[in-house]
Amino acid sequence: MKPGNRNLITDVSGFRIGNAQDETLRSGVTVLTADMPFAAAVHVMGGAPGTRETDLLAADKLVTQVNALVLAGGSAFGLAACDGVMAGLLADGRGFAVGDVRVPIVPGAILFDLLNGGRKDWAENPYPALGRAAYHAANPDFAIGTAGAGFGAMTGWLKGGLGSASAVLENGVTVGALVAVNALGSPTVGDTRHFWAAPWEVGDEFGGLGLPDTFPATAEPPPMKHQGEATTIAIIATDAMLEKPALQRLATVAHDGLARALVPSHTLLDGDLIFAASSAARPLTDPITDMFLLGHAAASVLARAVARAIHSATPRPGDLQSSWKSLRY
């Protein structure tokens, strides 16, 4: 596997990403959309998820395609970002047709960033406006690090962020990952600069440090956050022609990428969730072998995206945690 041209989820043909954030709020929204509706599924493994319209993604539900997927900060308030995305889609004449009415289908997931130092004393929920701004900003090129849904994210001890990565398989299929990292666990080994995801790094995309020579003694990690304050939310995208059942399997396997990159992961205090989406541009030639390869690629790409989120985060005035870039050892 090698990265696509951008090393972003938008190396998967047909998809675009939009970010919007508010410096004072210290929060933001990220939207994945496409010119045409697309199949999507979801799998949740954390104990404290916050979601919208995810039941609709089950294989036995009526609607087979969606118009956008939303990742947002703001805890439950951030779910309203989907309203703004719906408004933008509706203005563009897009949505599920019911007679002469169109209903945009916009599943979303949120992370908790309400205690990160930003001002949260708003008179009106800011997330619908952020959602619409992110939708209108959708583009193949987008910022990672301190951006979008990862703008105010934190981890067990380092500043979090928005990450992305991609891979092109030998069979020509492309897989990409997008992730907002706000985890309870740590992306690095102990208090070092070495990422747990190092074995899957391509080149020096997140520093090229590899793993450390020694590892900290096995210990029971104390939780650094409280219930509801963490969550890593992600999207896996591919151009392989997959319907909802196969996409749910892809999302399920991709959770291995979080376990490779964050220690611990999938805790009771996290709301870890992964969407999977297909642009359906490339038919599978061997469904069993291709799905086997896709699952491995999805987990590897997501692990890389997590590390790239932390590696790309930038220090800002008022930060409550150090950024990886600021570490000097």
C-alpha positions in Angstrom: 0.0 0.0 0.0 1.1 3.5 -0.7 -0.6 6.9 0.1 -2.7 8.7 -2.4 -1.5 12.0 -3.9 -2.9 14.1 -1.0 -2.6 11.5 1.7 -6.1 12.5 2.7 -9.5 10.8 2.7 -10.3 12.9 -0.4 -7.9 10.7 -2.4 -11.0 8.5 -2.6 -12.7 9.8 -5.8 -15.9 11.7 -5.3 -15.6 12.8 -1.7 -15.0 16.3 -0.4 -14.3 17.6 3.1 -15.3 20.9 4.6 -14.0 22.4 7.9 -15.4 25.3 10.0 -14.2 26.4 13.4 -14.6 29.2 15.9 -11.5 30.4 17.7 -13.4 31.9 20.7 -15.5 28.8 21.0 -12.5 26.5 20.6 -14.6 24.1 18.7 -15.6 23.2 15.1 -17.3 21.0 12.6 -16.1 18.7 9.7 -18.3 17.5 6.9 -17.8 14.8 4.4 -20.0 15.1 1.3 -20.1 14.2 -2.4 -21.9 15.4 -5.5 -24.1 12.2 -5.5 -25.7 10.4 -2.6 -23.5 7.5 -1.2 -23.9 4.4 0.8 -22.7 4.5 4.5 -22.7 2.5 7.7 -21.6 2.9 11.2 -20.1 0.9 14.1 -19.9 2.1 17.7 -17.5 0.6 20.3 -17.2 3.4 22.9 -19.3 3.5 26.0 -20.5 7.2 25.7 -21.5 7.9 22.1 -23.4 11.0 20.8 -25.1 10.4 17.5 -27.8 11.5 15.0 -29.5 9.4 12.3 -27.2 6.4 12.9 -30.1 3.9 13.2 -30.9 4.8 9.6 -27.6 3.3 8.5 -28.5 -0.2 9.6 -28.7 -2.7 6.7 -32.4 -3.3 7.2 -33.5 0.3 7.0 -35.2 1.9 4.1 -32.8 4.7 3.0 -29.8 3.2 1.3 -27.7 6.4 0.8 -26.9 9.6 2.6 -25.9 13.1 1.5 -23.3 13.9 4.1 -21.6 12.7 7.3 -20.8 15.2 10.1 -18.2 15.1 12.8 -18.6 17.9 15.4 -17.4 19.2 18.7 -19.8 20.6 21.2 -21.1 17.4 22.8 -24.9 17.1 22.4 -25.1 20.7 21.2 -22.9 19.8 18.3 -25.5 17.5 16.9 -27.3 20.6 15.7 -24.4 21.0 13.1 -26.4 18.5 11.1 -29.2 21.1 10.8 -26.9 23.5 9.1 -25.6 20.9 6.7 -29.2 19.9 5.9 -30.0 23.6 5.2 -27.1 23.8 2.8 -28.0 20.6 1.0 -31.7 21.6 0.8 -30.7 25.0 -0.8 -28.8 23.0 -3.4 -31.8 20.9 -4.1 -30.3 17.7 -2.6 -31.9 15.1 -0.4 -34.1 12.0 -0.3 -37.1 12.5 -2.6 -40.5 12.0 -1.0 -43.0 13.3 -3.6 -42.0 16.8 -4.4 -40.2 17.2 -1.1 -36.5 16.5 -0.5 -35.1 15.5 2.9 -31.3 15.6 3.1 -30.0 12.6 5.0 -27.2 13.7 7.3 -26.0 11.3 10.1 -23.5 12.8 12.5 -21.4 12.1 15.6 -20.0 14.4 18.3 -17.1 14.7 20.7 -16.9 16.5 24.1 -14.9 19.7 24.0 -16.9 21.9 26.4 -14.2 22.1 29.1 -11.3 23.0 26.8 -11.0 26.7 27.8 -13.2 28.1 25.1 -16.3 30.3 25.7 -19.4 28.3 25.8 -21.9 30.9 27.1 -23.6 31.4 23.8 -27.1 32.9 23.5 -27.8 30.8 20.5 -26.4 27.4 19.6 -23.5 28.1 17.2 -23.3 24.7 15.6 -25.9 25.0 12.9 -24.0 27.9 11.4 -20.7 26.0 11.7 -22.3 23.0 10.0 -23.5 25.1 7.1 -20.1 26.9 6.8 -18.3 23.5 6.8 -20.7 22.2 4.1 -20.0 25.2 1.9 -16.2 24.8 2.4 -16.2 21.2 1.2 -13.2 20.7 -1.1 -10.7 17.9 -2.0 -8.0 19.9 -0.1 -8.5 20.6 3.6 -6.5 21.3 6.7 -5.7 18.7 9.4 -4.4 19.2 12.9 -6.1 22.1 14.8 -9.1 22.4 12.4 -12.7 21.5 12.1 -14.1 19.0 14.5 -10.6 18.5 16.0 -10.1 22.3 16.7 -10.6 22.0 20.4 -9.9 18.3 20.9 -7.7 16.9 23.7 -6.3 13.5 24.6 -5.1 11.9 27.8 -2.2 14.3 27.9 -1.5 15.9 24.5 -3.6 18.2 22.4 -5.8 16.4 20.0 -6.9 17.3 16.5 -8.2 16.3 13.1 -6.3 13.7 11.1 -6.5 12.0 7.7 -4.5 9.5 5.6 -5.0 7.3 2.6 -3.7 4.2 0.9 -3.9 2.8 -2.6 -4.0 -1.0 -2.7 -2.3 -3.1 -5.3 -5.7 -3.9 -6.8 -6.3 -0.2 -7.4 -8.8 0.4 -4.6 -8.3 3.5 -2.5 -9.1 3.7 1.2 -9.0 6.9 3.2 -9.5 7.8 6.9 -10.7 11.0 8.6 -10.6 11.2 12.4 -11.3 13.8 15.2 -9.1 12.6 18.1 -10.4 13.6 21.5 -9.5 10.3 23.3 -9.2 9.3 26.9 -6.1 7.4 26.0 -2.7 8.5 24.8 -1.4 8.6 21.2 2.2 8.3 22.4 4.2 5.7 24.3 4.3 6.9 27.9 5.4 10.6 28.0 7.6 10.2 24.9 7.2 11.7 21.4 7.0 8.2 19.9 3.6 7.3 18.5 1.9 4.0 19.2 1.0 4.0 15.5 4.6 4.0 14.4 4.7 0.5 12.9 2.1 1.6 10.3 3.8 5.0 9.5 4.5 5.7 5.8 7.8 7.7 5.4 7.9 10.4 8.0 4.3 11.4 7.8 4.2 11.9 11.6 7.8 12.4 12.5 9.5 9.2 11.5 10.6 8.4 15.1 9.6 4.8 15.1 9.0 3.1 18.4 11.1 3.8 21.5 13.9 1.4 22.6 12.1 0.7 25.8 8.5 0.7 27.0 7.1 1.9 30.3 6.3 -0.8 32.8 2.8 -2.3 32.4 0.5 -0.3 34.8 -3.1 0.4 35.2 -3.6 3.8 33.4 -5.6 6.3 35.5 -8.4 8.0 33.6 -7.5 11.6 32.7 -11.0 12.6 31.9 -14.5 11.9 33.3 -17.5 10.2 31.8 -18.7 12.0 28.6 -15.5 14.1 28.2 -13.8 11.9 25.6 -14.5 10.3 22.2 -12.7 9.6 19.0 -15.0 9.8 15.9 -13.9 8.8 12.4 -14.9 8.1 8.8 -13.4 5.4 6.6 -14.1 6.0 2.9 -13.4 3.8 -0.1 -14.1 3.8 -3.8 -14.8 0.1 -3.7 -18.4 -0.7 -4.6 -19.8 -1.7 -1.2 -23.4 -1.6 0.2 -24.4 -1.1 3.8 -23.7 -4.6 5.2 -20.1 -4.7 3.8 -19.5 -1.1 4.9 -20.6 -2.0 8.5 -18.1 -4.8 8.4 -15.4 -2.3 7.2 -16.2 0.1 10.0 -16.1 -2.7 12.5 -12.6 -3.9 11.4 -11.4 -0.3 11.2 -11.7 0.0 15.0 -8.5 -2.0 15.2 -6.8 1.2 13.9 -7.9 3.1 17.0 -6.6 0.3 19.3 -3.2 0.5 17.5 -2.9 4.2 17.9 -4.5 5.1 21.2 -3.9 3.4 24.6 -6.3 2.6 26.0 -9.1 2.9 23.5 -12.8 1.9 23.4 -13.2 2.7 27.1 -16.5 3.2 29.0 -15.6 6.9 29.1 -15.1 7.2 25.3 -17.8 7.3 22.6 -15.6 5.8 19.9 -17.4 5.5 16.6 -16.5 4.9 13.0 -18.6 5.6 9.9 -17.8 3.9 6.6 -18.7 5.3 3.2 -18.4 4.2 -0.4 -18.3 6.3 -3.6 -18.9 3.0 -5.5 -16.6 3.9 -8.3 -14.7 0.6 -8.5 -16.4 -2.9 -8.5 -14.7 -5.6 -6.5 -13.0 -8.3 -8.5 -12.8 -10.9 -5.7 -15.3 -10.0 -2.9 -13.7 -12.2 -0.3 -10.0 -11.3 -0.9 -10.8 -7.7 -1.6 -12.8 -7.3 1.7 -9.9 -9.0 3.6 -7.5 -6.4 2.1 -9.9 -3.5 2.6 -10.3 -4.3 6.3 -6.5 -4.4 6.9 -6.0 -1.2 5.0 -8.8 0.6 6.8 -7.3 -0.2 10.2 -3.8 0.8 9.1 -4.9 4.0 7.5 -7.0 5.0 10.5 -4.0 4.4 12.9 -1.9 6.7 10.7 -4.7 9.3 10.6 -4.8 9.4 14.4 -1.1 10.0 14.7 -1.2 12.6 11.9 -3.9 14.5 13.9 -1.7 14.8 16.9 1.5 15.5 14.9 -0.2 18.3 13.0 -1.9 20.0 15.9 -0.6 23.5 16.5 -0.2 25.4 19.8 -2.6 28.3 20.4 -3.0 30.8 23.3 -5.0 29.4 26.1 -4.3 25.7 25.4 -4.9 23.5 28.4 -2.6 20.8 27.0 0.8 20.8 25.2 0.9 20.1 21.5 3.1 17.3 20.1 5.0 20.0 18.2 5.9 21.8 21.5 7.6 18.8 23.1 11.4 19.1 23.3 12.6 15.7 24.3 
